[in-house]
Amino acid sequence: MDPVIRVREFLLDNVGHMVRPGRSSYDQAAQCWYVPVLYRTQRGEIVVGDVELDRDGRIVFAPSREDMLARIASSAPRETP
């Protein structure tokens, strides 16, 4: 299975439509895929985590929903008084 499709399905099931997978990269030495998790802001997209998959497409590591939401909250523009 394509790692980006696998991560997209995982994100839809666990986080929702607020994030999307980025372009995957394969680490030959570690034999695993890395797919960044992107969040769109007014200033552009930011990476709020990375999902790691083994060479067969099984998710080995994914940041928790809470971790990604915390990164999204910390990237929100601050209101000035």
DSSP file (Angstrom, degrees, kcal/mol; ACC not computed):
  #  RESIDUE AA STRUCTURE BP1 BP2  ACC     N-H-->O    O-->H-N    N-H-->O    O-->H-N    TCO  KAPPA ALPHA  PHI   PSI    X-CA   Y-CA   Z-CA
    1    1 A M              0   0    0      0, 0.0     3,-0.0     0, 0.0     0, 0.0   0.000 360.0 360.0 360.0 143.7    0.0    0.0    0.0
    2    2 A D     >  -     0   0    0      1,-0.1     4,-2.3     2,-0.0     5,-0.2  -0.465 360.0-137.6 -63.9 129.8    1.1    3.5   -0.7
    3    3 A P  H  > S+     0   0    0      0, 0.0     4,-2.4     0, 0.0     5,-0.2   0.849 101.5  53.6 -63.0 -33.9    2.4    5.1    2.5
    4    4 A V  H  > S+     0   0    0      2,-0.2     4,-2.5     1,-0.2     5,-0.1   0.911 110.1  47.0 -67.6 -41.3    0.7    8.4    1.8
    5    5 A I  H  > S+     0   0    0      2,-0.2     4,-2.4     1,-0.2     5,-0.2   0.917 112.0  51.0 -64.5 -43.1   -2.7    6.8    1.3
    6    6 A R  H  X S+     0   0    0     -4,-2.3     4,-2.1     1,-0.2    -2,-0.2   0.921 113.0  45.0 -60.4 -44.6   -2.2    4.7    4.5
    7    7 A V  H  X S+     0   0    0     -4,-2.4     4,-3.0     2,-0.2     5,-0.2   0.891 110.0  55.1 -68.3 -39.3   -1.3    7.8    6.5
    8    8 A R  H  X S+     0   0    0     -4,-2.5     4,-2.5     2,-0.2    -2,-0.2   0.936 110.1  46.3 -57.7 -46.8   -4.3    9.8    5.0
    9    9 A E  H  X S+     0   0    0     -4,-2.4     4,-2.1     1,-0.2    -1,-0.2   0.910 112.7  50.3 -62.1 -42.9   -6.7    7.0    6.1
   10   10 A F  H  X S+     0   0    0     -4,-2.1     4,-2.1     1,-0.2     5,-0.3   0.924 111.7  47.7 -61.1 -45.3   -5.1    6.9    9.5
   11   11 A L  H  X>S+     0   0    0     -4,-3.0     4,-3.2     1,-0.2     5,-2.7   0.908 110.5  50.9 -65.0 -42.2   -5.4   10.7    9.9
   12   12 A L  H  <5S+     0   0    0     -4,-2.5    -1,-0.2    -5,-0.2    -2,-0.2   0.898 114.8  44.3 -61.6 -39.5   -9.0   10.8    8.8
   13   13 A D  H  <5S+     0   0    0     -4,-2.1    -1,-0.2    -5,-0.2    -2,-0.2   0.826 128.3  25.7 -72.8 -31.9   -9.9    8.1   11.3
   14   14 A N  H  <5S+     0   0    0     -4,-2.1    -2,-0.2    -5,-0.2    -3,-0.2   0.662 136.3  14.9-112.0 -19.9   -7.9    9.5   14.2
   15   15 A V  T  <5S-     0   0    0     -4,-3.2     2,-0.3    -5,-0.3    -3,-0.2   0.688  90.5-135.1-124.5 -42.9   -7.6   13.3   13.7
   16   16 A G    > < -     0   0    0     -5,-2.7     3,-0.7     1,-0.1    -1,-0.2  -0.763  48.4 -40.3 114.0-162.6  -10.1   14.4   11.1
   17   17 A H  T 3  S+     0   0    0     -2,-0.3    -1,-0.1     1,-0.2    -5,-0.1   0.424 108.7  88.9 -85.6   0.4   -9.8   16.8    8.1
   18   18 A M  T 3  S+     0   0    0     -3,-0.2    22,-0.5    -6,-0.1     2,-0.3   0.694  91.7  39.1 -76.0 -16.2   -7.7   19.4    9.8
   19   19 A V  E <   -A   39   0A   0     -3,-0.7    20,-0.2    20,-0.1    -4,-0.1  -0.865  64.7-168.0-128.2 163.2   -4.4   17.7    8.8
   20   20 A R  E     -A   38   0A   0     18,-2.2    18,-3.5    -2,-0.3     2,-0.2  -0.978  29.2 -98.7-146.4 158.0   -3.1   15.9    5.7
   21   21 A P  E     -A   37   0A   0      0, 0.0    16,-0.2     0, 0.0     2,-0.1  -0.499  34.2-150.3 -77.1 148.3   -0.1   13.8    4.8
   22   22 A G        -     0   0    0     14,-2.8     2,-0.3    -2,-0.2    15,-0.0  -0.144  45.0 -49.1 -96.8-161.3    2.8   15.3    3.0
   23   23 A R        -     0   0    0     -2,-0.1    -1,-0.2    12,-0.1     2,-0.1  -0.589  61.6-129.1 -77.5 129.4    5.3   13.8    0.6
   24   24 A S        -     0   0    0     -2,-0.3     2,-0.3    11,-0.2    11,-0.2  -0.372  19.4-163.3 -78.2 155.5    6.7   10.5    1.8
   25   25 A S  E     -B   34   0A   0      9,-2.1     9,-2.7    -2,-0.1     2,-0.5  -0.992  11.7-138.2-137.0 146.4   10.4    9.6    2.0
   26   26 A Y  E     -B   33   0A   0     -2,-0.3     2,-0.8     7,-0.2     7,-0.2  -0.903   4.6-150.7-109.3 128.1   12.0    6.2    2.3
   27   27 A D  E  >> -B   32   0A   0      5,-3.1     4,-1.6    -2,-0.5     5,-1.4  -0.854   8.4-167.3 -96.7 105.5   15.0    5.6    4.6
   28   28 A Q  T  45S+     0   0    0     -2,-0.8    -1,-0.2     1,-0.2     5,-0.0   0.881  85.0  51.2 -62.4 -41.0   16.9    2.7    3.0
   29   29 A A  T  45S+     0   0    0      1,-0.2    -1,-0.2    -3,-0.1    -2,-0.0   0.906 119.3  35.1 -65.5 -41.8   19.1    2.1    6.0
   30   30 A A  T  45S-     0   0    0      2,-0.2    -1,-0.2    24,-0.0    -2,-0.2   0.587 101.5-134.1 -87.9 -11.1   16.2    2.0    8.5
   31   31 A Q  T  <5 +     0   0    0     -4,-1.6    24,-0.8     1,-0.2     2,-0.3   0.918  65.0 112.5  57.2  47.2   13.9    0.2    5.9
   32   32 A C  E   < -BC  27  54A   0     -5,-1.4    -5,-3.1    22,-0.2     2,-0.3  -0.979  63.0-122.3-147.1 160.3   11.0    2.5    6.8
   33   33 A W  E     -BC  26  53A   0     20,-2.8    20,-2.4    -2,-0.3     2,-0.4  -0.768  17.0-157.5 -99.4 145.2    8.8    5.3    5.3
   34   34 A Y  E     -BC  25  52A   0     -9,-2.7    -9,-2.1    -2,-0.3    18,-0.2  -0.995   9.8-177.1-122.2 129.4    8.4    8.8    6.9
   35   35 A V  E     - C   0  51A   0     16,-2.6    16,-2.8    -2,-0.4   -11,-0.2  -0.973  19.7-137.8-127.9 116.4    5.4   10.8    6.1
   36   36 A P  E     - C   0  50A   0      0, 0.0   -14,-2.8     0, 0.0     2,-0.6  -0.407  12.4-133.3 -70.9 149.9    5.0   14.4    7.5
   37   37 A V  E     -AC  21  49A   0     12,-3.2    11,-2.8   -16,-0.2    12,-0.7  -0.927  26.9-158.2-104.0 121.8    1.7   15.5    8.8
   38   38 A L  E     -AC  20  47A   0    -18,-3.5   -18,-2.2    -2,-0.6     2,-0.4  -0.776  14.0-166.9-108.7 145.0    0.8   19.0    7.5
   39   39 A Y  E     -AC  19  46A   0      7,-2.4     7,-2.6    -2,-0.3     2,-0.5  -0.998  21.6-131.5-127.4 131.6   -1.6   21.6    8.9
   40   40 A R  E     + C   0  45A   0    -22,-0.5     5,-0.2    -2,-0.4     2,-0.2  -0.710  29.5 173.4 -89.1 127.5   -2.6   24.6    6.7
   41   41 A T  E >   - C   0  44A   0      3,-2.0     3,-0.9    -2,-0.5    35,-0.0  -0.667  49.8 -98.3-117.3 177.3   -2.3   28.0    8.2
   42   42 A Q  T 3  S+     0   0    0      1,-0.2     3,-0.1    -2,-0.2    -2,-0.0   0.773 126.5  50.2 -66.7 -24.8   -2.8   31.5    6.7
   43   43 A R  T 3  S-     0   0    0      1,-0.4     2,-0.2     0, 0.0    -1,-0.2   0.484 127.1 -85.0 -91.2  -4.2    1.0   31.7    6.4
   44   44 A G  E <   -C   41   0A   0     -3,-0.9    -3,-2.0     2,-0.0    -1,-0.4  -0.762  65.3 -35.6 127.7-175.3    1.3   28.3    4.7
   45   45 A E  E     -C   40   0A   0     -2,-0.2     2,-0.3    -5,-0.2    -5,-0.2  -0.576  50.3-166.3 -85.3 144.5    1.6   24.7    5.8
   46   46 A I  E     -C   39   0A   0     -7,-2.6    -7,-2.4    -2,-0.2     2,-0.5  -0.941  24.5-116.3-125.7 151.7    3.5   23.6    8.9
   47   47 A V  E     +C   38   0A   0     -2,-0.3    -9,-0.2    -9,-0.2     3,-0.1  -0.769  29.7 175.4 -86.8 123.9    4.6   20.1    9.9
   48   48 A V  E     -     0   0A   0    -11,-2.8     2,-0.3    -2,-0.5    23,-0.2   0.297  64.2 -26.6-111.0   6.8    2.8   19.1   13.1
   49   49 A G  E     -C   37   0A   0    -12,-0.7   -12,-3.2    22,-0.1     2,-0.4  -0.917  56.6-113.7 165.3 173.2    4.3   15.5   13.3
   50   50 A D  E     -C   36   0A   0     -2,-0.3     2,-0.5   -14,-0.3   -16,-0.0  -0.998  16.3-148.3-134.2 137.8    5.7   12.6   11.3
   51   51 A V  E     -C   35   0A   0    -16,-2.8   -16,-2.6    -2,-0.4     2,-0.5  -0.902  12.6-153.6-105.3 134.0    4.3    9.2   10.9
   52   52 A E  E     -CD  34  61A   0      9,-2.7     8,-3.0    -2,-0.5     9,-1.8  -0.920  13.4-176.3-109.8 131.1    6.7    6.3   10.5
   53   53 A L  E     -CD  33  59A   0    -20,-2.4   -20,-2.8    -2,-0.5     6,-0.2  -0.933  24.2-120.5-123.8 148.2    5.7    3.1    8.6
   54   54 A D  E >   -C   32   0A   0      4,-2.7     3,-2.1    -2,-0.3   -22,-0.2  -0.244  44.9 -90.7 -76.1 176.8    7.6   -0.1    8.1
   55   55 A R  T 3  S+     0   0    0    -24,-0.8   -23,-0.1     1,-0.3    -1,-0.1   0.680 127.5  56.8 -67.0 -14.9    8.4   -1.2    4.5
   56   56 A D  T 3  S-     0   0    0      2,-0.1    -1,-0.3   -53,-0.0   -24,-0.1   0.400 121.8-103.2 -93.9   1.6    5.1   -3.2    4.4
   57   57 A G  S <  S+     0   0    0     -3,-2.1     2,-0.4     1,-0.3    -2,-0.1   0.566  73.3 141.0  91.6   9.3    3.0   -0.1    5.1
   58   58 A R        -     0   0    0      1,-0.1    -4,-2.7     2,-0.0     2,-0.4  -0.703  58.1-113.5 -85.5 136.7    2.2   -0.8    8.8
   59   59 A I  E     +D   53   0A   0     -2,-0.4    -6,-0.3    -6,-0.2     3,-0.1  -0.558  36.1 174.6 -73.0 123.5    2.3    2.2   11.1
   60   60 A V  E     +     0   0A   0     -8,-3.0     2,-0.3    -2,-0.4    -7,-0.2   0.801  69.6   6.0 -95.0 -40.4    5.2    1.9   13.5
   61   61 A F  E     +D   52   0A   0     -9,-1.8    -9,-2.7     2,-0.0    -1,-0.4  -0.996  59.5 169.4-147.5 140.3    4.8    5.4   15.1
   62   62 A A        -     0   0    0     -2,-0.3   -11,-0.2   -11,-0.2     3,-0.1  -0.974  37.9-111.3-146.3 137.6    2.3    8.2   14.9
   63   63 A P        -     0   0    0      0, 0.0   -14,-0.0     0, 0.0   -15,-0.0  -0.338  43.5-102.2 -64.5 151.4    2.1   11.3   17.1
   64   64 A S     >  -     0   0    0      1,-0.1     4,-2.2     4,-0.0     5,-0.2  -0.302  24.2-114.3 -71.8 159.7   -1.0   11.4   19.2
   65   65 A R  H  > S+     0   0    0      1,-0.2     4,-2.7     2,-0.2     5,-0.2   0.899 119.0  53.9 -58.0 -41.4   -4.0   13.6   18.3
   66   66 A E  H  > S+     0   0    0      2,-0.2     4,-2.2     1,-0.2    -1,-0.2   0.891 106.7  50.7 -62.9 -41.2   -3.3   15.6   21.5
   67   67 A D  H  > S+     0   0    0      2,-0.2     4,-2.0     1,-0.2    -1,-0.2   0.923 112.6  46.2 -62.9 -43.9    0.4   16.2   20.4
   68   68 A M  H  X S+     0   0    0     -4,-2.2     4,-2.2     1,-0.2    -2,-0.2   0.910 112.2  50.4 -66.4 -40.7   -0.7   17.4   17.0
   69   69 A L  H  X S+     0   0    0     -4,-2.7     4,-2.6     1,-0.2    -1,-0.2   0.875 108.7  53.2 -64.4 -36.2   -3.4   19.7   18.4
   70   70 A A  H  X S+     0   0    0     -4,-2.2     4,-2.1     2,-0.2    -1,-0.2   0.904 109.7  47.6 -64.8 -40.8   -0.9   21.2   20.8
   71   71 A R  H  X S+     0   0    0     -4,-2.0     4,-1.0     2,-0.2    -2,-0.2   0.880 111.8  50.5 -67.0 -37.0    1.5   22.0   17.9
   72   72 A I  H >X S+     0   0    0     -4,-2.2     4,-0.6     1,-0.2     3,-0.6   0.933 111.1  48.6 -64.2 -45.7   -1.4   23.5   15.9
   73   73 A A  H >< S+     0   0    0     -4,-2.6     3,-0.8     1,-0.2    -2,-0.2   0.875 109.7  51.9 -62.7 -38.1   -2.4   25.6   18.9
   74   74 A S  H 3< S+     0   0    0     -4,-2.1    -1,-0.2     1,-0.2    -2,-0.2   0.704 108.0  52.5 -73.9 -17.7    1.2   26.8   19.5
   75   75 A S  H << S+     0   0    0     -4,-1.0    -1,-0.2    -3,-0.6    -2,-0.2   0.545  82.8 112.9 -92.3  -7.1    1.4   27.9   15.8
   76   76 A A  S << S-     0   0    0     -3,-0.8     2,-0.0    -4,-0.6   -35,-0.0  -0.389  80.8-100.6 -65.6 140.1   -1.8   30.0   15.9
   77   77 A P        -     0   0    0      0, 0.0     2,-0.3     0, 0.0    -1,-0.1  -0.354  37.8-120.6 -62.7 139.9   -1.1   33.7   15.5
   78   78 A R        -     0   0    0     -3,-0.1     2,-0.4     1,-0.0    -3,-0.0  -0.615  19.9-125.7 -83.0 137.7   -1.1   35.6   18.8
   79   79 A E        -     0   0    0     -2,-0.3    -1,-0.0     2,-0.0     0, 0.0  -0.667  21.2-145.0 -81.9 136.8   -3.6   38.4   19.2
   80   80 A T              0   0    0     -2,-0.4    -1,-0.0     1,-0.1     0, 0.0  -0.848 360.0 360.0-102.7 138.3   -2.1   41.7   20.2
   81   81 A P              0   0    0      0, 0.0    -1,-0.1     0, 0.0    -2,-0.0   0.508 360.0 360.0 -72.4 360.0   -3.9   44.0   22.6
